[in-house]
Amino acid sequence: MIPKMRDSRIDLASFGFLQLNDIFLLTLIGRGIDNGPELVRVSGIAMHTVYRRLLVLTGAGQYVKGKGFSEGHVALVASRPHPHQQGKQLALTGMGAELLQEIQALQTTT
């Protein structure tokens, strides 16, 4: 049986560039983990992978076969200098928070 889909305020198909790791990282950032080293520690994902996926989530794009950057996407995560630690502080953008709410709503309806 196919689950009934509810109307979404955003077009989820436009986020086809996201991987499962990205959704997991968005969830952790939404729960208050606000820096890269802590994301690596809590998620258990390799450091290189976390930082590469953060480039995509911040809208910077990514390398394509090691030769250059693909076009960036809408930023789901914002970064700024961390006020209390060395490095960057991460936070969900409005679109990132809205996307996370939509994904969580899909999980509860299936």
Helices and strands as residue ranges (DSSP letters): G 12-15, H 20-30, H 36-43, H 47-57, E 77-81, E 88-92, H 94-109
